[in-house]
Amino acid sequence: MTSQQFQVQQWTEKAGLPTPATPTVPDLAARRLRAKLIMEEAMETIHALGLEVISLRPFIDADHIDFESHKSPDLIEIADGIADSMVVLLGTAVACGIDMERIFDEVMRSNFSKFIWTDEEAFEAIGKGYNFKPLPTGDVCVTDATGKIMKPPGYQKANIGPILEAMK
């Protein structure tokens, strides 16, 4: 467990909230609270970035949210929003009895597989309107119009199930 998650667990225990020792799905009230807190902190951080959500459609992914610039960004509020989001997200992990350190490492292993493109795959993606981006490391990535890094055909999805099983 990271030191950050441990601190959040201590705070959660001090607040008298459940901190299961093994992976557990919390009750509906706890899940609703976690969802509300996550959305609240995400929206505060988006606002600090100088943006406002103008459209939020069902089945959310990055392509279903529209933003509009509404004010100057505030770096102090951005940092505060990031930290508050980390607390809320790690608090959700604590509420679910999940040690995020190994999960995070596995997700990052998966994320790094987004840089593995063959020349043929990259050219095909460019033909579909994506952008090819050579990186200083010698790797390449392909992005959409917003700069989101796309998954190549050889992308390796994070294998989280066995990690959760080992925590039980």
JOTA-V857139 format. One record per residue. N is the residue number from 1. RES is the residue in one letter. SS is DSSP state (H for helix, E for strand, C for the rest). PSI is psi in degrees with one decimal (NA if undefined). D_CENTER is the distance of its C-alpha to the mean C-alpha in Angstrom with 2 decimals. Layout:
N:RES:SS:PSI:D_CENTER  N:RES:SS:PSI:D_CENTER
//
This chain:
1:M:C:135.3:17.84  2:T:C:159.1:16.68  3:S:H:-32.9:18.89  4:Q:H:-45.2:16.20  5:Q:H:-37.0:15.53  6:F:H:-42.3:19.33  7:Q:H:-41.8:19.98  8:V:H:-38.7:17.81  9:Q:H:-42.4:19.70  10:Q:H:-42.9:22.95  11:W:H:-42.5:22.26  12:T:H:-43.3:21.44  13:E:H:-42.7:24.65  14:K:H:-33.8:26.62  15:A:C:-3.7:25.57  16:G:C:22.0:27.00  17:L:C:153.7:23.92  18:P:C:139.7:23.48  19:T:C:77.1:21.84  20:P:C:148.6:22.52  21:A:C:-15.1:23.17  22:T:C:159.6:21.92  23:P:C:126.6:19.13  24:T:C:142.7:20.13  25:V:C:119.8:19.15  26:P:C:166.8:20.14  27:D:C:170.0:22.73  28:L:H:-41.6:22.20  29:A:H:-43.3:22.79  30:A:H:-39.2:20.15  31:R:H:-40.0:17.55  32:R:H:-42.0:18.61  33:L:H:-46.7:18.43  34:R:H:-43.8:14.86  35:A:H:-43.4:13.89  36:K:H:-45.3:16.11  37:L:H:-41.2:14.78  38:I:H:-47.0:11.10  39:M:H:-42.0:12.60  40:E:H:-48.6:15.10  41:E:H:-38.0:13.01  42:A:H:-44.8:10.76  43:M:H:-38.7:14.21  44:E:H:-39.2:15.83  45:T:H:-41.6:13.52  46:I:H:-43.5:14.07  47:H:H:-42.6:17.73  48:A:H:-28.2:17.89  49:L:C:-2.7:16.81  50:G:C:18.9:19.98  51:L:E:158.2:18.62  52:E:E:137.9:19.28  53:V:E:124.1:18.00  54:I:E:-14.3:21.17  55:S:E:126.9:20.25  56:L:E:102.9:17.86  57:R:C:161.2:19.01  58:P:C:162.5:18.60  59:F:C:62.1:16.28  60:I:C:131.0:13.46  61:D:C:177.5:11.76  62:A:H:-27.2:11.79  63:D:H:-6.5:15.51  64:H:H:14.8:16.31  65:I:E:129.6:15.55  66:D:E:137.8:18.20  67:F:E:157.0:18.32  68:E:E:136.3:21.48  69:S:E:129.4:22.23  70:H:C:-14.3:24.15  71:K:C:174.4:24.68  72:S:C:140.5:24.34  73:P:C:152.6:21.08  74:D:C:104.7:21.46  75:L:H:-36.1:20.01  76:I:H:-45.2:20.86  77:E:H:-32.0:19.06  78:I:H:-49.1:15.96  79:A:H:-42.2:16.03  80:D:H:-42.9:16.82  81:G:H:-38.9:14.02  82:I:H:-46.9:11.44  83:A:H:-44.7:13.45  84:D:H:-38.5:13.87  85:S:H:-40.7:10.21  86:M:H:-42.7:10.00  87:V:H:-46.7:13.19  88:V:H:-42.9:12.29  89:L:H:-43.5:9.21  90:L:H:-32.6:11.52  91:G:H:-35.2:14.29  92:T:H:-40.2:12.88  93:A:H:-43.4:12.81  94:V:H:-45.1:16.33  95:A:H:-24.3:17.45  96:C:C:1.7:16.64  97:G:C:31.1:18.32  98:I:C:123.6:15.53  99:D:C:111.7:15.73  100:M:H:-13.9:12.28  101:E:H:-52.3:13.97  102:R:H:-34.4:15.04  103:I:H:-47.6:12.01  104:F:H:-45.1:9.90  105:D:H:-40.9:12.96  106:E:H:-39.7:13.15  107:V:H:-38.8:9.73  108:M:H:-36.9:10.78  109:R:H:-45.4:14.18  110:S:H:-45.3:13.00  111:N:H:-39.3:11.22  112:F:H:-23.0:14.56  113:S:H:-8.5:16.44  114:K:H:-11.9:15.41  115:F:H:6.4:18.14  116:I:C:92.4:20.86  117:W:C:137.0:22.88  118:T:C:160.1:26.60  119:D:H:-43.1:28.69  120:E:H:-43.8:29.61  121:E:H:-41.7:26.06  122:A:H:-44.3:25.18  123:F:H:-37.9:28.41  124:E:H:-41.3:27.81  125:A:H:-40.2:24.40  126:I:H:-39.3:26.18  127:G:H:-22.6:28.82  128:K:C:6.2:26.32  129:G:C:4.2:25.42  130:Y:C:164.3:22.46  131:N:E:137.4:22.71  132:F:E:130.7:23.52  133:K:E:105.6:22.39  134:P:E:142.1:24.19  135:L:C:153.5:22.51  136:P:C:-23.3:24.58  137:T:C:-7.3:23.83  138:G:C:-12.1:25.75  139:D:C:174.3:22.80  140:V:E:158.3:21.98  141:C:E:164.0:19.14  142:V:E:132.2:19.44  143:T:E:158.0:17.66  144:D:C:-174.4:18.11  145:A:C:-25.7:19.90  146:T:C:-7.2:16.93  147:G:C:0.5:16.02  148:K:C:131.0:13.07  149:I:E:128.4:13.71  150:M:C:158.8:15.17  151:K:C:128.0:15.59  152:P:C:167.3:19.18  153:P:C:-31.4:21.49  154:G:C:12.1:21.20  155:Y:C:138.8:17.41  156:Q:C:105.8:16.90  157:K:C:144.4:14.47  158:A:C:134.0:13.03  159:N:C:82.0:15.88  160:I:C:-29.7:14.58  161:G:H:-52.1:17.68  162:P:H:-32.1:20.12  163:I:H:-44.3:18.11  164:L:H:-41.1:17.96  165:E:H:-41.0:21.65  166:A:H:-22.6:22.56  167:M:H:-15.7:21.28  168:K:C:NA:23.74
//
